[in-house]
Amino acid sequence: MTVVDAEARFHVLAVDDSVIDRKLIEMLLRTSSYQVTMVDSGSKALEVLGLREEGDDDSSSPSSSAPDHHQEVGVNLIITDYCMPGMTGYDLLRRVKGSSSLKDIPVVIMSSENVPARISRYHVTLSYQHYYK
Protein backbone atom coordinates (compact mmCIF):
# COMPACT_ATOMS: atom_id res chain seq x y z
CA MET A 1 0.00 0.00 0.00
CA THR A 2 1.34 3.41 -0.92
CA VAL A 3 1.38 6.45 1.35
CA VAL A 4 -1.46 7.98 -0.70
CA ASP A 5 -3.55 4.81 -0.24
CA ALA A 6 -2.98 4.87 3.53
CA GLU A 7 -3.97 8.53 3.75
CA ALA A 8 -7.11 7.95 1.69
CA ARG A 9 -8.39 5.06 3.84
CA PHE A 10 -11.60 5.62 5.75
CA HIS A 11 -10.68 6.08 9.43
CA VAL A 12 -12.99 4.75 12.14
CA LEU A 13 -12.59 5.54 15.83
CA ALA A 14 -14.17 2.68 17.80
CA VAL A 15 -14.91 3.13 21.50
CA ASP A 16 -15.96 0.24 23.75
CA ASP A 17 -14.99 -0.84 27.25
CA SER A 18 -15.49 -4.51 26.35
CA VAL A 19 -12.34 -6.17 25.00
CA ILE A 20 -14.43 -8.74 23.13
CA ASP A 21 -16.61 -6.12 21.45
CA ARG A 22 -13.54 -4.03 20.53
CA LYS A 23 -11.85 -7.04 18.93
CA LEU A 24 -15.02 -7.90 16.99
CA ILE A 25 -15.45 -4.34 15.71
CA GLU A 26 -11.78 -4.14 14.80
CA MET A 27 -11.87 -7.46 12.94
CA LEU A 28 -14.96 -6.49 10.93
CA LEU A 29 -13.66 -3.05 10.00
CA ARG A 30 -10.12 -4.15 9.14
CA THR A 31 -11.57 -6.88 6.90
CA SER A 32 -13.16 -4.03 4.95
CA SER A 33 -9.74 -2.30 4.74
CA TYR A 34 -10.69 0.55 7.06
CA GLN A 35 -8.11 2.22 9.24
CA VAL A 36 -9.25 1.58 12.81
CA THR A 37 -8.28 3.28 16.06
CA MET A 38 -9.54 1.39 19.11
CA VAL A 39 -9.95 2.93 22.57
CA ASP A 40 -11.62 1.64 25.72
CA SER A 41 -13.23 4.82 27.06
CA GLY A 42 -14.88 8.06 26.08
CA SER A 43 -12.10 10.10 27.66
CA LYS A 44 -9.49 8.31 25.52
CA ALA A 45 -11.64 8.98 22.45
CA LEU A 46 -11.66 12.68 23.33
CA GLU A 47 -7.86 12.61 23.58
CA VAL A 48 -7.61 11.02 20.11
CA LEU A 49 -9.94 13.72 18.78
CA GLY A 50 -8.03 16.51 20.51
CA LEU A 51 -10.96 17.53 22.72
CA ARG A 52 -9.34 16.78 26.04
CA GLU A 53 -6.52 18.79 27.55
CA GLU A 54 -4.16 17.49 30.21
CA GLY A 55 -5.91 17.79 33.56
CA ASP A 56 -9.34 18.35 31.97
CA ASP A 57 -11.71 16.48 34.25
CA ASP A 58 -14.82 18.28 33.04
CA SER A 59 -16.47 15.99 30.51
CA SER A 60 -19.42 18.32 29.90
CA SER A 61 -17.82 21.03 27.79
CA PRO A 62 -15.70 20.79 24.67
CA SER A 63 -12.15 22.03 24.70
CA SER A 64 -11.16 24.59 22.14
CA SER A 65 -7.46 23.74 22.31
CA ALA A 66 -7.28 21.94 18.96
CA PRO A 67 -9.99 23.16 16.60
CA ASP A 68 -8.65 21.33 13.54
CA HIS A 69 -7.19 18.25 15.25
CA HIS A 70 -9.74 15.87 13.68
CA GLN A 71 -8.27 16.69 10.29
CA GLU A 72 -4.84 15.66 11.59
CA VAL A 73 -6.14 12.29 12.84
CA GLY A 74 -8.56 12.07 9.90
CA VAL A 75 -11.43 10.38 11.75
CA ASN A 76 -14.35 9.81 9.37
CA LEU A 77 -16.69 7.89 11.70
CA ILE A 78 -17.03 7.20 15.43
CA ILE A 79 -18.60 3.95 16.64
CA THR A 80 -19.19 3.86 20.38
CA ASP A 81 -20.83 1.70 22.99
CA TYR A 82 -23.51 3.47 25.02
CA CYS A 83 -22.89 2.01 28.47
CA MET A 84 -19.29 2.59 29.58
CA PRO A 85 -17.85 3.59 32.94
CA GLY A 86 -17.00 7.25 33.37
CA MET A 87 -18.45 8.62 30.15
CA THR A 88 -21.37 7.14 28.24
CA GLY A 89 -21.57 7.02 24.47
CA TYR A 90 -24.21 9.75 24.70
CA ASP A 91 -21.78 11.97 26.65
CA LEU A 92 -19.16 11.39 23.96
CA LEU A 93 -21.72 12.21 21.26
CA ARG A 94 -22.59 15.49 23.02
CA ARG A 95 -18.92 16.48 23.21
CA VAL A 96 -18.30 15.68 19.54
CA LYS A 97 -21.45 17.47 18.35
CA GLY A 98 -20.62 20.42 20.61
CA SER A 99 -17.28 20.93 18.85
CA SER A 100 -17.41 23.18 15.82
CA SER A 101 -14.58 21.24 14.19
CA LEU A 102 -15.92 17.73 14.87
CA LYS A 103 -19.69 18.15 14.67
CA ASP A 104 -19.91 16.76 11.13
CA ILE A 105 -18.30 13.42 12.01
CA PRO A 106 -21.05 10.77 12.08
CA VAL A 107 -21.40 8.94 15.41
CA VAL A 108 -22.95 5.48 15.75
CA ILE A 109 -23.97 4.48 19.28
CA MET A 110 -24.41 0.76 19.95
CA SER A 111 -26.21 -0.68 22.94
CA SER A 112 -27.34 -4.05 24.20
CA GLU A 113 -29.92 -2.28 26.38
CA ASN A 114 -33.45 -1.61 25.17
CA VAL A 115 -34.61 1.49 27.05
CA PRO A 116 -37.13 3.24 24.75
CA ALA A 117 -37.50 6.38 26.89
CA ARG A 118 -33.74 7.02 26.88
CA ILE A 119 -33.45 6.36 23.17
CA SER A 120 -36.36 8.69 22.34
CA ARG A 121 -34.85 11.48 24.44
CA TYR A 122 -31.54 11.22 22.58
CA HIS A 123 -33.23 11.16 19.18
CA VAL A 124 -35.01 14.41 20.02
CA THR A 125 -32.04 16.20 21.60
CA LEU A 126 -29.30 15.18 19.17
CA SER A 127 -31.02 13.70 16.15
CA TYR A 128 -29.11 10.45 15.81
CA GLN A 129 -29.79 6.83 14.90
CA HIS A 130 -29.52 4.12 17.59
CA TYR A 131 -28.49 0.50 16.89
CA TYR A 132 -28.70 -2.49 19.23
CA LYS A 133 -25.82 -4.92 19.63
OpenMM code with the backbone's topology and positions (N, CA, C; nanometers):
from openmm import Vec3, app, unit

residues = "MET THR VAL VAL ASP ALA GLU ALA ARG PHE HIS VAL LEU ALA VAL ASP ASP SER VAL ILE ASP ARG LYS LEU ILE GLU MET LEU LEU ARG THR SER SER TYR GLN VAL THR MET VAL ASP SER GLY SER LYS ALA LEU GLU VAL LEU GLY LEU ARG GLU GLU GLY ASP ASP ASP SER SER SER PRO SER SER SER ALA PRO ASP HIS HIS GLN GLU VAL GLY VAL ASN LEU ILE ILE THR ASP TYR CYS MET PRO GLY MET THR GLY TYR ASP LEU LEU ARG ARG VAL LYS GLY SER SER SER LEU LYS ASP ILE PRO VAL VAL ILE MET SER SER GLU ASN VAL PRO ALA ARG ILE SER ARG TYR HIS VAL THR LEU SER TYR GLN HIS TYR TYR LYS".split()
positions = [
    Vec3(0.0845, -0.1178, 0.0000),
    Vec3(0.0000, 0.0000, 0.0000),
    Vec3(0.0890, 0.1240, 0.0000),
    Vec3(0.0567, 0.2185, -0.0843),
    Vec3(0.1344, 0.3410, -0.0925),
    Vec3(0.0917, 0.4376, 0.0168),
    Vec3(0.1707, 0.5427, 0.0345),
    Vec3(0.1380, 0.6446, 0.1347),
    Vec3(0.0046, 0.7104, 0.1005),
    Vec3(-0.0195, 0.7359, -0.0274),
    Vec3(-0.1456, 0.7979, -0.0695),
    Vec3(-0.2629, 0.7072, -0.0343),
    Vec3(-0.2485, 0.5751, -0.0580),
    Vec3(-0.3552, 0.4812, -0.0238),
    Vec3(-0.3846, 0.4843, 0.1253),
    Vec3(-0.2795, 0.4865, 0.2079),
    Vec3(-0.2978, 0.4871, 0.3532),
    Vec3(-0.3694, 0.6136, 0.3982),
    Vec3(-0.3345, 0.7268, 0.3368),
    Vec3(-0.3974, 0.8526, 0.3753),
    Vec3(-0.5430, 0.8582, 0.3315),
    Vec3(-0.5761, 0.7898, 0.2232),
    Vec3(-0.7111, 0.7953, 0.1693),
    Vec3(-0.8055, 0.6963, 0.2363),
    Vec3(-0.7538, 0.6059, 0.3196),
    Vec3(-0.8386, 0.5056, 0.3837),
    Vec3(-0.9363, 0.5707, 0.4802),
    Vec3(-1.0551, 0.5167, 0.4836),
    Vec3(-1.1600, 0.5616, 0.5749),
    Vec3(-1.1165, 0.5277, 0.7171),
    Vec3(-1.1185, 0.6255, 0.8069),
    Vec3(-1.0675, 0.6082, 0.9432),
    Vec3(-1.1832, 0.6049, 1.0427),
    Vec3(-1.1932, 0.4941, 1.1150),
    Vec3(-1.2990, 0.4754, 1.2135),
    Vec3(-1.2380, 0.4759, 1.3529),
    Vec3(-1.2949, 0.5559, 1.4415),
    Vec3(-1.2591, 0.5538, 1.5832),
    Vec3(-1.3647, 0.4707, 1.6537),
    Vec3(-1.3238, 0.3575, 1.7116),
    Vec3(-1.4175, 0.2680, 1.7797),
    Vec3(-1.3924, 0.2740, 1.9295),
    Vec3(-1.5003, 0.2924, 2.0059),
    Vec3(-1.4915, 0.3130, 2.1501),
    Vec3(-1.5800, 0.2113, 2.2201),
    Vec3(-1.5189, 0.1246, 2.3007),
    Vec3(-1.5959, 0.0241, 2.3747),
    Vec3(-1.5119, -0.0250, 2.4912),
    Vec3(-1.5723, -0.0356, 2.6085),
    Vec3(-1.4986, -0.0835, 2.7254),
    Vec3(-1.4841, -0.2353, 2.7262),
    Vec3(-1.5569, -0.3055, 2.6425),
    Vec3(-1.5493, -0.4510, 2.6348),
    Vec3(-1.4400, -0.4930, 2.5364),
    Vec3(-1.3428, -0.5693, 2.5852),
    Vec3(-1.2340, -0.6174, 2.4998),
    Vec3(-1.2894, -0.7013, 2.3851),
    Vec3(-1.3851, -0.7862, 2.4153),
    Vec3(-1.4427, -0.8744, 2.3130),
    Vec3(-1.5114, -0.7927, 2.2040),
    Vec3(-1.5925, -0.6955, 2.2437),
    Vec3(-1.6613, -0.6118, 2.1447),
    Vec3(-1.5618, -0.5301, 2.0623),
    Vec3(-1.4563, -0.4783, 2.1270),
    Vec3(-1.3541, -0.4026, 2.0535),
    Vec3(-1.2870, -0.4903, 1.9484),
    Vec3(-1.2514, -0.6116, 1.9873),
    Vec3(-1.1853, -0.7035, 1.8931),
    Vec3(-1.2779, -0.7373, 1.7762),
    Vec3(-1.4055, -0.7584, 1.8041),
    Vec3(-1.5021, -0.7899, 1.6987),
    Vec3(-1.5168, -0.6729, 1.6013),
    Vec3(-1.5327, -0.5532, 1.6552),
    Vec3(-1.5448, -0.4336, 1.5711),
    Vec3(-1.4191, -0.4162, 1.4868),
    Vec3(-1.3044, -0.4307, 1.5507),
    Vec3(-1.1775, -0.4142, 1.4797),
    Vec3(-1.1647, -0.5161, 1.3662),
    Vec3(-1.1966, -0.6413, 1.3944),
    Vec3(-1.1866, -0.7462, 1.2935),
    Vec3(-1.2778, -0.7160, 1.1738),
    Vec3(-1.4015, -0.6783, 1.2013),
    Vec3(-1.4959, -0.6491, 1.0933),
    Vec3(-1.4521, -0.5295, 1.0084),
    Vec3(-1.4041, -0.4256, 1.0740),
    Vec3(-1.3661, -0.3053, 1.0002),
    Vec3(-1.2357, -0.3234, 0.9231),
    Vec3(-1.1391, -0.3919, 0.9835),
    Vec3(-1.0119, -0.4147, 0.9135),
    Vec3(-1.0316, -0.5071, 0.7933),
    Vec3(-1.1253, -0.6007, 0.8035),
    Vec3(-1.1574, -0.6880, 0.6904),
    Vec3(-1.2045, -0.6045, 0.5715),
    Vec3(-1.2680, -0.4935, 0.6000),
    Vec3(-1.3157, -0.4028, 0.4951),
    Vec3(-1.2110, -0.2983, 0.4576),
    Vec3(-1.0883, -0.3173, 0.5050),
    Vec3(-0.9741, -0.2296, 0.4740),
    Vec3(-0.9854, -0.0893, 0.5318),
    Vec3(-1.0630, -0.0741, 0.6389),
    Vec3(-1.0692, 0.0550, 0.7061),
    Vec3(-0.9506, 0.0697, 0.8003),
    Vec3(-0.9079, 0.1928, 0.8196),
    Vec3(-0.8109, 0.2222, 0.9241),
    Vec3(-0.8911, 0.2320, 1.0529),
    Vec3(-0.8477, 0.1631, 1.1582),
    Vec3(-0.9254, 0.1579, 1.2815),
    Vec3(-0.8385, 0.2006, 1.3990),
    Vec3(-0.8898, 0.2923, 1.4791),
    Vec3(-0.8279, 0.3283, 1.6061),
    Vec3(-0.9223, 0.2813, 1.7147),
    Vec3(-0.8719, 0.1965, 1.8045),
    Vec3(-0.9536, 0.1388, 1.9110),
    Vec3(-0.9162, 0.2032, 2.0441),
    Vec3(-1.0165, 0.2438, 2.1206),
    Vec3(-0.9946, 0.2925, 2.2569),
    Vec3(-1.1009, 0.2333, 2.3478),
    Vec3(-1.0716, 0.2302, 2.4778),
    Vec3(-1.1622, 0.1639, 2.5720),
    Vec3(-1.2456, 0.2588, 2.6570),
    Vec3(-1.2433, 0.3880, 2.6262),
    Vec3(-1.3235, 0.4820, 2.7056),
    Vec3(-1.3516, 0.6094, 2.6265),
    Vec3(-1.4546, 0.6789, 2.6697),
    Vec3(-1.4885, 0.8063, 2.6080),
    Vec3(-1.3797, 0.9101, 2.6258),
    Vec3(-1.3154, 0.9110, 2.7424),
    Vec3(-1.2098, 1.0098, 2.7656),
    Vec3(-1.0907, 0.9861, 2.6736),
    Vec3(-1.0587, 0.8599, 2.6462),
    Vec3(-0.9493, 0.8313, 2.5521),
    Vec3(-0.9891, 0.8704, 2.4103),
    Vec3(-1.1158, 0.8541, 2.3764),
    Vec3(-1.1636, 0.8975, 2.2451),
    Vec3(-1.1481, 1.0490, 2.2312),
    Vec3(-1.1811, 1.1224, 2.3367),
    Vec3(-1.1660, 1.2677, 2.3332),
    Vec3(-1.0203, 1.3071, 2.3137),
    Vec3(-0.9286, 1.2328, 2.3762),
    Vec3(-0.7860, 1.2608, 2.3580),
    Vec3(-0.7454, 1.2394, 2.2127),
    Vec3(-0.7913, 1.1298, 2.1520),
    Vec3(-0.7606, 1.1023, 2.0113),
    Vec3(-0.8132, 1.2156, 1.9234),
    Vec3(-0.9302, 1.2662, 1.9571),
    Vec3(-0.9939, 1.3721, 1.8785),
    Vec3(-0.9413, 1.5114, 1.9110),
    Vec3(-0.8583, 1.5216, 2.0138),
    Vec3(-0.8035, 1.6514, 2.0508),
    Vec3(-0.8981, 1.7376, 2.1310),
    Vec3(-0.9985, 1.6769, 2.1939),
    Vec3(-1.0959, 1.7532, 2.2725),
    Vec3(-1.0651, 1.7542, 2.4209),
    Vec3(-0.9623, 1.6873, 2.4615),
    Vec3(-0.9342, 1.6779, 2.6044),
    Vec3(-0.7933, 1.7269, 2.6316),
    Vec3(-0.7827, 1.8278, 2.7150),
    Vec3(-0.6524, 1.8789, 2.7547),
    Vec3(-0.6026, 1.8018, 2.8750),
    Vec3(-0.4720, 1.8083, 2.8997),
    Vec3(-0.4160, 1.7492, 3.0207),
    Vec3(-0.4836, 1.8119, 3.1416),
    Vec3(-0.5286, 1.7289, 3.2347),
    Vec3(-0.5912, 1.7785, 3.3563),
    Vec3(-0.7356, 1.8199, 3.3389),
    Vec3(-0.7932, 1.7997, 3.2219),
    Vec3(-0.9335, 1.8349, 3.1971),
    Vec3(-1.0220, 1.7243, 3.2521),
    Vec3(-1.0832, 1.7473, 3.3658),
    Vec3(-1.1712, 1.6479, 3.4251),
    Vec3(-1.3173, 1.6783, 3.3986),
    Vec3(-1.3449, 1.7897, 3.3328),
    Vec3(-1.4824, 1.8277, 3.3044),
    Vec3(-1.5235, 1.7690, 3.1706),
    Vec3(-1.6077, 1.6650, 3.1751),
    Vec3(-1.6474, 1.5987, 3.0508),
    Vec3(-1.7720, 1.6609, 2.9891),
    Vec3(-1.8173, 1.7740, 3.0416),
    Vec3(-1.9416, 1.8315, 2.9903),
    Vec3(-1.9215, 1.9410, 2.8871),
    Vec3(-1.8000, 1.9951, 2.8757),
    Vec3(-1.7819, 2.1026, 2.7794),
    Vec3(-1.6640, 2.0746, 2.6883),
    Vec3(-1.6782, 2.1045, 2.5598),
    Vec3(-1.5702, 2.0789, 2.4671),
    Vec3(-1.4530, 2.1721, 2.4885),
    Vec3(-1.3348, 2.1223, 2.4617),
    Vec3(-1.2147, 2.2029, 2.4701),
    Vec3(-1.1924, 2.2707, 2.3361),
    Vec3(-1.1420, 2.3900, 2.3395),
    Vec3(-1.1159, 2.4589, 2.2139),
    Vec3(-0.9676, 2.4588, 2.1815),
    Vec3(-0.8908, 2.3720, 2.2468),
    Vec3(-0.7463, 2.3743, 2.2309),
    Vec3(-0.6988, 2.3301, 2.0938),
    Vec3(-0.7735, 2.2450, 2.0247),
    Vec3(-0.7277, 2.1940, 1.8961),
    Vec3(-0.8422, 2.1932, 1.7956),
    Vec3(-0.8800, 2.3086, 1.7428),
    Vec3(-0.9985, 2.3156, 1.6601),
    Vec3(-0.9924, 2.2331, 1.5323),
    Vec3(-0.8744, 2.2089, 1.4777),
    Vec3(-0.8652, 2.1329, 1.3536),
    Vec3(-0.7970, 1.9989, 1.3736),
    Vec3(-0.7898, 1.9499, 1.4959),
    Vec3(-0.7191, 1.8254, 1.5245),
    Vec3(-0.7800, 1.7067, 1.4526),
    Vec3(-0.9125, 1.7027, 1.4343),
    Vec3(-0.9739, 1.5874, 1.3681),
    Vec3(-0.9230, 1.5707, 1.2263),
    Vec3(-0.8827, 1.6810, 1.1628),
    Vec3(-0.8274, 1.6693, 1.0286),
    Vec3(-0.6892, 1.6065, 1.0339),
    Vec3(-0.6146, 1.6287, 1.1433),
    Vec3(-0.4842, 1.5656, 1.1593),
    Vec3(-0.5001, 1.4150, 1.1776),
    Vec3(-0.5937, 1.3713, 1.2613),
    Vec3(-0.6141, 1.2285, 1.2836),
    Vec3(-0.7021, 1.1689, 1.1748),
    Vec3(-0.7768, 1.2511, 1.1036),
    Vec3(-0.8564, 1.2069, 0.9904),
    Vec3(-0.9673, 1.1099, 1.0244),
    Vec3(-1.0339, 1.1277, 1.1369),
    Vec3(-1.1432, 1.0384, 1.1748),
    Vec3(-1.2655, 1.0697, 1.0894),
    Vec3(-1.3183, 0.9653, 1.0233),
    Vec3(-1.4352, 0.9811, 0.9371),
    Vec3(-1.5640, 0.9329, 1.0018),
    Vec3(-1.5527, 0.8481, 1.1044),
    Vec3(-1.6693, 0.7894, 1.1696),
    Vec3(-1.6304, 0.7486, 1.3107),
    Vec3(-1.7226, 0.7665, 1.4055),
    Vec3(-1.7029, 0.7199, 1.5427),
    Vec3(-1.8101, 0.6168, 1.5720),
    Vec3(-1.7674, 0.4995, 1.6187),
    Vec3(-1.8596, 0.3953, 1.6640),
    Vec3(-1.8342, 0.3790, 1.8125),
    Vec3(-1.9384, 0.3941, 1.8937),
    Vec3(-1.9189, 0.3862, 2.0379),
    Vec3(-2.0277, 0.3039, 2.1059),
    Vec3(-1.9884, 0.2371, 2.2110),
    Vec3(-2.0827, 0.1697, 2.2991),
    Vec3(-2.1570, 0.2781, 2.3767),
    Vec3(-2.2795, 0.2503, 2.4187),
    Vec3(-2.3507, 0.3475, 2.5018),
    Vec3(-2.3046, 0.3383, 2.6468),
    Vec3(-2.3101, 0.2192, 2.7033),
    Vec3(-2.2886, 0.2012, 2.8467),
    Vec3(-2.1420, 0.1701, 2.8768),
    Vec3(-2.0693, 0.2736, 2.9193),
    Vec3(-1.9288, 0.2588, 2.9577),
    Vec3(-1.9076, 0.3337, 3.0881),
    Vec3(-1.8131, 0.2873, 3.1695),
    Vec3(-1.7853, 0.3590, 3.2942),
    Vec3(-1.7232, 0.4960, 3.2665),
    Vec3(-1.7586, 0.5922, 3.3485),
    Vec3(-1.6997, 0.7253, 3.3367),
    Vec3(-1.7735, 0.8171, 3.2416),
    Vec3(-1.7803, 0.7803, 3.1166),
    Vec3(-1.8449, 0.8625, 3.0150),
    Vec3(-1.9251, 0.7709, 2.9233),
    Vec3(-2.0532, 0.7970, 2.9118),
    Vec3(-2.1367, 0.7139, 2.8243),
    Vec3(-2.1135, 0.7529, 2.6782),
    Vec3(-2.1625, 0.6694, 2.5889),
    Vec3(-2.1567, 0.7021, 2.4469),
    Vec3(-2.2335, 0.8293, 2.4160),
    Vec3(-2.3425, 0.8520, 2.4887),
    Vec3(-2.4206, 0.9745, 2.4705),
    Vec3(-2.3384, 1.0972, 2.5115),
    Vec3(-2.2637, 1.0866, 2.6224),
    Vec3(-2.1776, 1.1974, 2.6652),
    Vec3(-2.0720, 1.2278, 2.5586),
    Vec3(-2.0146, 1.1215, 2.5027),
    Vec3(-1.9161, 1.1385, 2.3957),
    Vec3(-1.9808, 1.2062, 2.2747),
    Vec3(-2.0989, 1.1614, 2.2372),
    Vec3(-2.1724, 1.2214, 2.1259),
    Vec3(-2.1947, 1.3708, 2.1494),
    Vec3(-2.2368, 1.4074, 2.2695),
    Vec3(-2.2593, 1.5491, 2.3025),
    Vec3(-2.1315, 1.6304, 2.2863),
    Vec3(-2.0191, 1.5757, 2.3316),
    Vec3(-1.8917, 1.6481, 2.3206),
    Vec3(-1.8517, 1.6658, 2.1743),
    Vec3(-1.8672, 1.5601, 2.0957),
    Vec3(-1.8305, 1.5677, 1.9540),
    Vec3(-1.9206, 1.6672, 1.8819),
    Vec3(-2.0509, 1.6580, 1.9027),
    Vec3(-2.1450, 1.7472, 1.8345),
    Vec3(-2.1359, 1.8900, 1.8860),
    Vec3(-2.0807, 1.9090, 2.0060),
    Vec3(-2.0617, 2.0423, 2.0606),
    Vec3(-1.9347, 2.1100, 2.0118),
    Vec3(-1.8529, 2.0382, 1.9384),
    Vec3(-1.7284, 2.0929, 1.8854),
    Vec3(-1.7504, 2.1405, 1.7423),
    Vec3(-1.7191, 2.2653, 1.7163),
    Vec3(-1.7410, 2.3185, 1.5815),
    Vec3(-1.6575, 2.2454, 1.4770),
    Vec3(-1.5436, 2.1913, 1.5165),
    Vec3(-1.4577, 2.1242, 1.4190),
    Vec3(-1.4898, 1.9762, 1.4009),
    Vec3(-1.5641, 1.9168, 1.4940),
    Vec3(-1.5919, 1.7727, 1.4869),
    Vec3(-1.7385, 1.7400, 1.4628),
    Vec3(-1.8245, 1.8390, 1.4681),
    Vec3(-1.9694, 1.8147, 1.4674),
    Vec3(-2.0201, 1.7400, 1.3447),
    Vec3(-1.9454, 1.7429, 1.2350),
    Vec3(-1.9907, 1.6763, 1.1132),
    Vec3(-1.9476, 1.5302, 1.1044),
    Vec3(-1.8698, 1.4830, 1.2006),
    Vec3(-1.8302, 1.3419, 1.2012),
    Vec3(-1.9504, 1.2595, 1.2465),
    Vec3(-1.9929, 1.1616, 1.1665),
    Vec3(-2.1049, 1.0765, 1.2084),
    Vec3(-2.0665, 0.9924, 1.3300),
    Vec3(-2.1614, 0.9746, 1.4205),
    Vec3(-2.1402, 0.8942, 1.5409),
    Vec3(-2.2477, 0.7863, 1.5455),
    Vec3(-2.2041, 0.6615, 1.5598),
    Vec3(-2.2954, 0.5483, 1.5751),
    Vec3(-2.2835, 0.5009, 1.7188),
    Vec3(-2.3957, 0.4974, 1.7907),
    Vec3(-2.3971, 0.4476, 1.9281),
    Vec3(-2.4616, 0.3099, 1.9282),
    Vec3(-2.3889, 0.2129, 1.9842),
    Vec3(-2.4407, 0.0761, 1.9953),
    Vec3(-2.4796, 0.0501, 2.1402),
    Vec3(-2.5808, -0.0336, 2.1589),
    Vec3(-2.6214, -0.0681, 2.2943),
    Vec3(-2.6877, -0.2044, 2.2955),
    Vec3(-2.6636, -0.2778, 2.4022),
    Vec3(-2.7340, -0.4049, 2.4204),
    Vec3(-2.8583, -0.3837, 2.5061),
    Vec3(-2.8760, -0.2612, 2.5558),
    Vec3(-2.9921, -0.2276, 2.6379),
    Vec3(-3.1058, -0.1781, 2.5492),
    Vec3(-3.2275, -0.2093, 2.5889),
    Vec3(-3.3448, -0.1609, 2.5170),
    Vec3(-3.4257, -0.0749, 2.6135),
    Vec3(-3.3933, 0.0543, 2.6170),
    Vec3(-3.4611, 0.1487, 2.7054),
    Vec3(-3.5244, 0.2566, 2.6162),
    Vec3(-3.6486, 0.2327, 2.5715),
    Vec3(-3.7126, 0.3236, 2.4747),
    Vec3(-3.7166, 0.4703, 2.5173),
    Vec3(-3.7410, 0.4987, 2.6445),
    Vec3(-3.7498, 0.6384, 2.6886),
    Vec3(-3.6160, 0.7094, 2.6697),
    Vec3(-3.5069, 0.6422, 2.7031),
    Vec3(-3.3740, 0.7017, 2.6882),
    Vec3(-3.3435, 0.7244, 2.5403),
    Vec3(-3.3735, 0.6260, 2.4595),
    Vec3(-3.3449, 0.6361, 2.3169),
    Vec3(-3.4245, 0.7498, 2.2543),
    Vec3(-3.5526, 0.7615, 2.2881),
    Vec3(-3.6362, 0.8695, 2.2344),
    Vec3(-3.5820, 1.0056, 2.2730),
    Vec3(-3.5389, 1.0199, 2.3971),
    Vec3(-3.4853, 1.1479, 2.4439),
    Vec3(-3.3626, 1.1871, 2.3621),
    Vec3(-3.2750, 1.0917, 2.3329),
    Vec3(-3.1537, 1.1222, 2.2580),
    Vec3(-3.1840, 1.1534, 2.1122),
    Vec3(-3.2838, 1.0865, 2.0556),
    Vec3(-3.3229, 1.1165, 1.9180),
    Vec3(-3.3687, 1.2610, 1.9076),
    Vec3(-3.4468, 1.3051, 2.0039),
    Vec3(-3.5007, 1.4409, 2.0015),
    Vec3(-3.3907, 1.5433, 2.0256),
    Vec3(-3.3035, 1.5191, 2.1240),
    Vec3(-3.2039, 1.6198, 2.1596),
    Vec3(-3.0878, 1.6276, 2.0622),
    Vec3(-3.0484, 1.5145, 2.0037),
    Vec3(-2.9302, 1.5180, 1.9171),
    Vec3(-2.9526, 1.4622, 1.7777),
    Vec3(-3.0700, 1.4153, 1.7496),
    Vec3(-3.1016, 1.3701, 1.6147),
    Vec3(-3.0027, 1.2653, 1.5642),
    Vec3(-3.0019, 1.1504, 1.6248),
    Vec3(-2.9109, 1.0454, 1.5814),
    Vec3(-2.9844, 0.9133, 1.5722),
    Vec3(-2.9215, 0.8158, 1.5065),
    Vec3(-2.9791, 0.6826, 1.4900),
    Vec3(-2.9166, 0.5879, 1.5918),
    Vec3(-2.9962, 0.5032, 1.6536),
    Vec3(-2.9515, 0.4118, 1.7589),
    Vec3(-2.9584, 0.2687, 1.7069),
    Vec3(-2.8529, 0.1901, 1.7306),
    Vec3(-2.8495, 0.0497, 1.6893),
    Vec3(-2.8265, -0.0379, 1.8113),
    Vec3(-2.8888, -0.1536, 1.8130),
    Vec3(-2.8699, -0.2489, 1.9225),
    Vec3(-2.7629, -0.3493, 1.8850),
    Vec3(-2.6850, -0.3890, 1.9849),
    Vec3(-2.5821, -0.4919, 1.9631),
    Vec3(-2.6483, -0.6261, 1.9500),
] * unit.nanometer
topology = app.Topology()
chain = topology.addChain("A")
for resn in residues:
    res = topology.addResidue(resn, chain)
    for name in ("N", "CA", "C"):
        topology.addAtom(name, app.Element.getBySymbol(name[0]), res)
